[in-house]
Amino acid sequence: MSITTLIRTTSATRLRAAARAGFVAAATSVPLLAASAALAANHPYDGEDSGPGLTILQTIGIYLGIPLGLFLLISFLVVLPGWARGDRSRREVGWIRQNGATAASPQDAVPTGSSSSAEQQGVTAGKSAGTGGASGSW
């Protein structure tokens, strides 16, 4: 497919968006290229001593140890509140409804009568009719 066919078959809005993206890319890259040439002219590297290099342990510590340590620290800080609060799904604690009353255990939620309409089952399971979702109120 030739470029002229591509341009003719592309919508005008896509062409304008592509032109804007190309202009933004060119407008940002030209000053950066000019600045890099100016900075290279001001900092000659001929005859400069770069100093001693890093040892293997220093390199591993900087490029592997520090990121791994930060990952572990952030993971620990994320998990810490859950550990301090404890397990919230213990059976002896029970669930708390929106109105503050504790919900009955699953054995108590089974209706004992012979009628088992969907409305009755919804009310006995801790839901009022028409509230929707797990905790939504529509």
PyMOL commands that place a pseudoatom at each C-alpha (Angstrom):
pseudoatom trace, name=CA, resn=MET, resi=1, chain=A, elem=C, hetatm=0, pos=[0.000, 0.000, 0.000]
pseudoatom trace, name=CA, resn=SER, resi=2, chain=A, elem=C, hetatm=0, pos=[1.453, 3.341, -0.989]
pseudoatom trace, name=CA, resn=ILE, resi=3, chain=A, elem=C, hetatm=0, pos=[1.499, 6.406, 1.237]
pseudoatom trace, name=CA, resn=THR, resi=4, chain=A, elem=C, hetatm=0, pos=[-0.903, 8.283, -1.047]
pseudoatom trace, name=CA, resn=THR, resi=5, chain=A, elem=C, hetatm=0, pos=[-3.445, 5.470, -0.822]
pseudoatom trace, name=CA, resn=LEU, resi=6, chain=A, elem=C, hetatm=0, pos=[-3.048, 5.423, 2.934]
pseudoatom trace, name=CA, resn=ILE, resi=7, chain=A, elem=C, hetatm=0, pos=[-3.636, 9.171, 3.170]
pseudoatom trace, name=CA, resn=ARG, resi=8, chain=A, elem=C, hetatm=0, pos=[-6.664, 9.061, 0.848]
pseudoatom trace, name=CA, resn=THR, resi=9, chain=A, elem=C, hetatm=0, pos=[-8.331, 6.213, 2.772]
pseudoatom trace, name=CA, resn=THR, resi=10, chain=A, elem=C, hetatm=0, pos=[-7.709, 7.626, 6.259]
pseudoatom trace, name=CA, resn=SER, resi=11, chain=A, elem=C, hetatm=0, pos=[-10.353, 9.861, 7.816]
pseudoatom trace, name=CA, resn=ALA, resi=12, chain=A, elem=C, hetatm=0, pos=[-9.673, 13.557, 8.226]
pseudoatom trace, name=CA, resn=THR, resi=13, chain=A, elem=C, hetatm=0, pos=[-9.847, 13.431, 12.012]
pseudoatom trace, name=CA, resn=ARG, resi=14, chain=A, elem=C, hetatm=0, pos=[-7.184, 10.714, 12.149]
pseudoatom trace, name=CA, resn=LEU, resi=15, chain=A, elem=C, hetatm=0, pos=[-4.944, 12.685, 9.801]
pseudoatom trace, name=CA, resn=ARG, resi=16, chain=A, elem=C, hetatm=0, pos=[-5.305, 15.813, 11.967]
pseudoatom trace, name=CA, resn=ALA, resi=17, chain=A, elem=C, hetatm=0, pos=[-4.529, 13.779, 15.101]
pseudoatom trace, name=CA, resn=ALA, resi=18, chain=A, elem=C, hetatm=0, pos=[-1.450, 12.278, 13.439]
pseudoatom trace, name=CA, resn=ALA, resi=19, chain=A, elem=C, hetatm=0, pos=[-0.292, 15.712, 12.301]
pseudoatom trace, name=CA, resn=ARG, resi=20, chain=A, elem=C, hetatm=0, pos=[-0.709, 17.095, 15.825]
pseudoatom trace, name=CA, resn=ALA, resi=21, chain=A, elem=C, hetatm=0, pos=[1.228, 14.163, 17.299]
pseudoatom trace, name=CA, resn=GLY, resi=22, chain=A, elem=C, hetatm=0, pos=[4.039, 14.622, 14.767]
pseudoatom trace, name=CA, resn=PHE, resi=23, chain=A, elem=C, hetatm=0, pos=[4.205, 18.345, 15.480]
pseudoatom trace, name=CA, resn=VAL, resi=24, chain=A, elem=C, hetatm=0, pos=[4.398, 17.765, 19.242]
pseudoatom trace, name=CA, resn=ALA, resi=25, chain=A, elem=C, hetatm=0, pos=[7.146, 15.164, 18.775]
pseudoatom trace, name=CA, resn=ALA, resi=26, chain=A, elem=C, hetatm=0, pos=[9.147, 17.465, 16.501]
pseudoatom trace, name=CA, resn=ALA, resi=27, chain=A, elem=C, hetatm=0, pos=[8.615, 20.525, 18.716]
pseudoatom trace, name=CA, resn=THR, resi=28, chain=A, elem=C, hetatm=0, pos=[9.940, 18.704, 21.772]
pseudoatom trace, name=CA, resn=SER, resi=29, chain=A, elem=C, hetatm=0, pos=[12.826, 16.875, 20.128]
pseudoatom trace, name=CA, resn=VAL, resi=30, chain=A, elem=C, hetatm=0, pos=[14.427, 19.808, 18.262]
pseudoatom trace, name=CA, resn=PRO, resi=31, chain=A, elem=C, hetatm=0, pos=[15.220, 21.840, 21.432]
pseudoatom trace, name=CA, resn=LEU, resi=32, chain=A, elem=C, hetatm=0, pos=[16.553, 18.709, 23.126]
pseudoatom trace, name=CA, resn=LEU, resi=33, chain=A, elem=C, hetatm=0, pos=[18.855, 17.994, 20.203]
pseudoatom trace, name=CA, resn=ALA, resi=34, chain=A, elem=C, hetatm=0, pos=[20.093, 21.583, 20.207]
pseudoatom trace, name=CA, resn=ALA, resi=35, chain=A, elem=C, hetatm=0, pos=[20.682, 21.489, 23.960]
pseudoatom trace, name=CA, resn=SER, resi=36, chain=A, elem=C, hetatm=0, pos=[22.619, 18.223, 23.778]
pseudoatom trace, name=CA, resn=ALA, resi=37, chain=A, elem=C, hetatm=0, pos=[25.006, 19.669, 21.208]
pseudoatom trace, name=CA, resn=ALA, resi=38, chain=A, elem=C, hetatm=0, pos=[25.556, 22.758, 23.359]
pseudoatom trace, name=CA, resn=LEU, resi=39, chain=A, elem=C, hetatm=0, pos=[26.154, 20.685, 26.491]
pseudoatom trace, name=CA, resn=ALA, resi=40, chain=A, elem=C, hetatm=0, pos=[28.610, 18.419, 24.681]
pseudoatom trace, name=CA, resn=ALA, resi=41, chain=A, elem=C, hetatm=0, pos=[30.601, 21.455, 23.556]
pseudoatom trace, name=CA, resn=ASN, resi=42, chain=A, elem=C, hetatm=0, pos=[30.856, 22.808, 27.115]
pseudoatom trace, name=CA, resn=HIS, resi=43, chain=A, elem=C, hetatm=0, pos=[32.018, 19.550, 28.696]
pseudoatom trace, name=CA, resn=PRO, resi=44, chain=A, elem=C, hetatm=0, pos=[35.073, 18.133, 26.987]
pseudoatom trace, name=CA, resn=TYR, resi=45, chain=A, elem=C, hetatm=0, pos=[35.930, 14.622, 28.123]
pseudoatom trace, name=CA, resn=ASP, resi=46, chain=A, elem=C, hetatm=0, pos=[39.435, 14.448, 26.706]
pseudoatom trace, name=CA, resn=GLY, resi=47, chain=A, elem=C, hetatm=0, pos=[41.960, 13.586, 29.380]
pseudoatom trace, name=CA, resn=GLU, resi=48, chain=A, elem=C, hetatm=0, pos=[39.471, 13.384, 32.252]
pseudoatom trace, name=CA, resn=ASP, resi=49, chain=A, elem=C, hetatm=0, pos=[39.927, 10.619, 34.783]
pseudoatom trace, name=CA, resn=SER, resi=50, chain=A, elem=C, hetatm=0, pos=[36.705, 8.712, 35.364]
pseudoatom trace, name=CA, resn=GLY, resi=51, chain=A, elem=C, hetatm=0, pos=[37.907, 7.315, 38.681]
pseudoatom trace, name=CA, resn=PRO, resi=52, chain=A, elem=C, hetatm=0, pos=[37.794, 3.760, 39.957]
pseudoatom trace, name=CA, resn=GLY, resi=53, chain=A, elem=C, hetatm=0, pos=[34.954, 1.566, 38.787]
pseudoatom trace, name=CA, resn=LEU, resi=54, chain=A, elem=C, hetatm=0, pos=[32.427, -0.235, 40.930]
pseudoatom trace, name=CA, resn=THR, resi=55, chain=A, elem=C, hetatm=0, pos=[33.118, -3.697, 42.258]
pseudoatom trace, name=CA, resn=ILE, resi=56, chain=A, elem=C, hetatm=0, pos=[30.743, -6.576, 41.542]
pseudoatom trace, name=CA, resn=LEU, resi=57, chain=A, elem=C, hetatm=0, pos=[29.238, -6.371, 45.034]
pseudoatom trace, name=CA, resn=GLN, resi=58, chain=A, elem=C, hetatm=0, pos=[28.677, -2.620, 44.741]
pseudoatom trace, name=CA, resn=THR, resi=59, chain=A, elem=C, hetatm=0, pos=[27.026, -3.055, 41.350]
pseudoatom trace, name=CA, resn=ILE, resi=60, chain=A, elem=C, hetatm=0, pos=[24.741, -5.836, 42.600]
pseudoatom trace, name=CA, resn=GLY, resi=61, chain=A, elem=C, hetatm=0, pos=[23.922, -3.804, 45.704]
pseudoatom trace, name=CA, resn=ILE, resi=62, chain=A, elem=C, hetatm=0, pos=[23.004, -0.701, 43.745]
pseudoatom trace, name=CA, resn=TYR, resi=63, chain=A, elem=C, hetatm=0, pos=[21.137, -2.240, 40.814]
pseudoatom trace, name=CA, resn=LEU, resi=64, chain=A, elem=C, hetatm=0, pos=[19.594, -5.282, 42.522]
pseudoatom trace, name=CA, resn=GLY, resi=65, chain=A, elem=C, hetatm=0, pos=[19.700, -4.827, 46.295]
pseudoatom trace, name=CA, resn=ILE, resi=66, chain=A, elem=C, hetatm=0, pos=[18.238, -1.333, 46.560]
pseudoatom trace, name=CA, resn=PRO, resi=67, chain=A, elem=C, hetatm=0, pos=[15.232, -1.980, 44.251]
pseudoatom trace, name=CA, resn=LEU, resi=68, chain=A, elem=C, hetatm=0, pos=[14.558, -5.344, 45.906]
pseudoatom trace, name=CA, resn=GLY, resi=69, chain=A, elem=C, hetatm=0, pos=[14.797, -3.769, 49.357]
pseudoatom trace, name=CA, resn=LEU, resi=70, chain=A, elem=C, hetatm=0, pos=[12.410, -0.980, 48.357]
pseudoatom trace, name=CA, resn=PHE, resi=71, chain=A, elem=C, hetatm=0, pos=[9.966, -3.543, 46.941]
pseudoatom trace, name=CA, resn=LEU, resi=72, chain=A, elem=C, hetatm=0, pos=[10.047, -5.554, 50.165]
pseudoatom trace, name=CA, resn=LEU, resi=73, chain=A, elem=C, hetatm=0, pos=[9.654, -2.423, 52.306]
pseudoatom trace, name=CA, resn=ILE, resi=74, chain=A, elem=C, hetatm=0, pos=[6.648, -1.176, 50.327]
pseudoatom trace, name=CA, resn=SER, resi=75, chain=A, elem=C, hetatm=0, pos=[5.089, -4.669, 50.360]
pseudoatom trace, name=CA, resn=PHE, resi=76, chain=A, elem=C, hetatm=0, pos=[5.572, -4.886, 54.126]
pseudoatom trace, name=CA, resn=LEU, resi=77, chain=A, elem=C, hetatm=0, pos=[3.994, -1.464, 54.650]
pseudoatom trace, name=CA, resn=VAL, resi=78, chain=A, elem=C, hetatm=0, pos=[0.990, -2.485, 52.531]
pseudoatom trace, name=CA, resn=VAL, resi=79, chain=A, elem=C, hetatm=0, pos=[0.450, -5.791, 54.373]
pseudoatom trace, name=CA, resn=LEU, resi=80, chain=A, elem=C, hetatm=0, pos=[1.139, -4.447, 57.886]
pseudoatom trace, name=CA, resn=PRO, resi=81, chain=A, elem=C, hetatm=0, pos=[-2.321, -2.922, 58.560]
pseudoatom trace, name=CA, resn=GLY, resi=82, chain=A, elem=C, hetatm=0, pos=[-4.003, -6.214, 57.677]
pseudoatom trace, name=CA, resn=TRP, resi=83, chain=A, elem=C, hetatm=0, pos=[-1.713, -8.098, 60.041]
pseudoatom trace, name=CA, resn=ALA, resi=84, chain=A, elem=C, hetatm=0, pos=[-2.300, -5.607, 62.847]
pseudoatom trace, name=CA, resn=ARG, resi=85, chain=A, elem=C, hetatm=0, pos=[-6.094, -5.611, 62.384]
pseudoatom trace, name=CA, resn=GLY, resi=86, chain=A, elem=C, hetatm=0, pos=[-6.284, -9.381, 62.251]
pseudoatom trace, name=CA, resn=ASP, resi=87, chain=A, elem=C, hetatm=0, pos=[-8.520, -11.722, 60.308]
pseudoatom trace, name=CA, resn=ARG, resi=88, chain=A, elem=C, hetatm=0, pos=[-11.915, -10.102, 59.786]
pseudoatom trace, name=CA, resn=SER, resi=89, chain=A, elem=C, hetatm=0, pos=[-13.623, -13.227, 58.463]
pseudoatom trace, name=CA, resn=ARG, resi=90, chain=A, elem=C, hetatm=0, pos=[-13.578, -15.249, 61.693]
pseudoatom trace, name=CA, resn=ARG, resi=91, chain=A, elem=C, hetatm=0, pos=[-16.759, -17.240, 62.307]
pseudoatom trace, name=CA, resn=GLU, resi=92, chain=A, elem=C, hetatm=0, pos=[-17.014, -16.219, 65.976]
pseudoatom trace, name=CA, resn=VAL, resi=93, chain=A, elem=C, hetatm=0, pos=[-17.083, -12.509, 65.065]
pseudoatom trace, name=CA, resn=GLY, resi=94, chain=A, elem=C, hetatm=0, pos=[-19.832, -12.664, 62.446]
pseudoatom trace, name=CA, resn=TRP, resi=95, chain=A, elem=C, hetatm=0, pos=[-20.741, -10.165, 59.784]
pseudoatom trace, name=CA, resn=ILE, resi=96, chain=A, elem=C, hetatm=0, pos=[-22.040, -6.700, 60.496]
pseudoatom trace, name=CA, resn=ARG, resi=97, chain=A, elem=C, hetatm=0, pos=[-24.935, -5.286, 58.486]
pseudoatom trace, name=CA, resn=GLN, resi=98, chain=A, elem=C, hetatm=0, pos=[-25.275, -1.659, 57.393]
pseudoatom trace, name=CA, resn=ASN, resi=99, chain=A, elem=C, hetatm=0, pos=[-27.543, -0.838, 60.341]
pseudoatom trace, name=CA, resn=GLY, resi=100, chain=A, elem=C, hetatm=0, pos=[-24.967, -2.204, 62.806]
pseudoatom trace, name=CA, resn=ALA, resi=101, chain=A, elem=C, hetatm=0, pos=[-26.769, -5.426, 63.738]
pseudoatom trace, name=CA, resn=THR, resi=102, chain=A, elem=C, hetatm=0, pos=[-24.835, -8.655, 63.384]
pseudoatom trace, name=CA, resn=ALA, resi=103, chain=A, elem=C, hetatm=0, pos=[-26.078, -11.101, 60.785]
pseudoatom trace, name=CA, resn=ALA, resi=104, chain=A, elem=C, hetatm=0, pos=[-27.270, -14.529, 61.736]
pseudoatom trace, name=CA, resn=SER, resi=105, chain=A, elem=C, hetatm=0, pos=[-25.218, -17.625, 61.049]
pseudoatom trace, name=CA, resn=PRO, resi=106, chain=A, elem=C, hetatm=0, pos=[-25.959, -19.542, 57.804]
pseudoatom trace, name=CA, resn=GLN, resi=107, chain=A, elem=C, hetatm=0, pos=[-27.902, -22.199, 59.765]
pseudoatom trace, name=CA, resn=ASP, resi=108, chain=A, elem=C, hetatm=0, pos=[-30.229, -19.544, 61.201]
pseudoatom trace, name=CA, resn=ALA, resi=109, chain=A, elem=C, hetatm=0, pos=[-30.813, -17.989, 57.783]
pseudoatom trace, name=CA, resn=VAL, resi=110, chain=A, elem=C, hetatm=0, pos=[-32.665, -21.056, 56.417]
pseudoatom trace, name=CA, resn=PRO, resi=111, chain=A, elem=C, hetatm=0, pos=[-36.427, -20.491, 56.635]
pseudoatom trace, name=CA, resn=THR, resi=112, chain=A, elem=C, hetatm=0, pos=[-38.262, -23.115, 58.673]
pseudoatom trace, name=CA, resn=GLY, resi=113, chain=A, elem=C, hetatm=0, pos=[-41.653, -22.625, 57.043]
pseudoatom trace, name=CA, resn=SER, resi=114, chain=A, elem=C, hetatm=0, pos=[-42.860, -24.442, 53.967]
pseudoatom trace, name=CA, resn=SER, resi=115, chain=A, elem=C, hetatm=0, pos=[-43.012, -21.298, 51.793]
pseudoatom trace, name=CA, resn=SER, resi=116, chain=A, elem=C, hetatm=0, pos=[-39.668, -20.373, 50.257]
pseudoatom trace, name=CA, resn=SER, resi=117, chain=A, elem=C, hetatm=0, pos=[-40.312, -17.436, 47.992]
pseudoatom trace, name=CA, resn=ALA, resi=118, chain=A, elem=C, hetatm=0, pos=[-37.392, -15.396, 46.723]
pseudoatom trace, name=CA, resn=GLU, resi=119, chain=A, elem=C, hetatm=0, pos=[-38.529, -12.361, 48.723]
pseudoatom trace, name=CA, resn=GLN, resi=120, chain=A, elem=C, hetatm=0, pos=[-38.573, -14.309, 51.988]
pseudoatom trace, name=CA, resn=GLN, resi=121, chain=A, elem=C, hetatm=0, pos=[-35.163, -15.816, 51.312]
pseudoatom trace, name=CA, resn=GLY, resi=122, chain=A, elem=C, hetatm=0, pos=[-33.724, -12.381, 50.549]
pseudoatom trace, name=CA, resn=VAL, resi=123, chain=A, elem=C, hetatm=0, pos=[-35.014, -10.951, 53.832]
pseudoatom trace, name=CA, resn=THR, resi=124, chain=A, elem=C, hetatm=0, pos=[-33.756, -13.892, 55.878]
pseudoatom trace, name=CA, resn=ALA, resi=125, chain=A, elem=C, hetatm=0, pos=[-30.305, -13.658, 54.267]
pseudoatom trace, name=CA, resn=GLY, resi=126, chain=A, elem=C, hetatm=0, pos=[-29.922, -10.115, 55.594]
pseudoatom trace, name=CA, resn=LYS, resi=127, chain=A, elem=C, hetatm=0, pos=[-31.118, -8.242, 52.529]
pseudoatom trace, name=CA, resn=SER, resi=128, chain=A, elem=C, hetatm=0, pos=[-34.126, -6.013, 52.343]
pseudoatom trace, name=CA, resn=ALA, resi=129, chain=A, elem=C, hetatm=0, pos=[-36.223, -6.233, 49.207]
pseudoatom trace, name=CA, resn=GLY, resi=130, chain=A, elem=C, hetatm=0, pos=[-35.017, -3.993, 46.388]
pseudoatom trace, name=CA, resn=THR, resi=131, chain=A, elem=C, hetatm=0, pos=[-31.568, -3.012, 47.693]
pseudoatom trace, name=CA, resn=GLY, resi=132, chain=A, elem=C, hetatm=0, pos=[-29.615, -4.859, 44.990]
pseudoatom trace, name=CA, resn=GLY, resi=133, chain=A, elem=C, hetatm=0, pos=[-26.006, -6.101, 44.962]
pseudoatom trace, name=CA, resn=ALA, resi=134, chain=A, elem=C, hetatm=0, pos=[-23.866, -7.231, 47.864]
pseudoatom trace, name=CA, resn=SER, resi=135, chain=A, elem=C, hetatm=0, pos=[-23.994, -3.877, 49.627]
pseudoatom trace, name=CA, resn=GLY, resi=136, chain=A, elem=C, hetatm=0, pos=[-25.578, -1.595, 47.075]
pseudoatom trace, name=CA, resn=SER, resi=137, chain=A, elem=C, hetatm=0, pos=[-28.706, 0.418, 47.716]
pseudoatom trace, name=CA, resn=TRP, resi=138, chain=A, elem=C, hetatm=0, pos=[-30.462, 1.375, 44.518]
for i in range(1, 138): cmd.bond("trace and resi %d" % i, "trace and resi %d" % (i + 1))
show_as sticks, trace
zoom trace
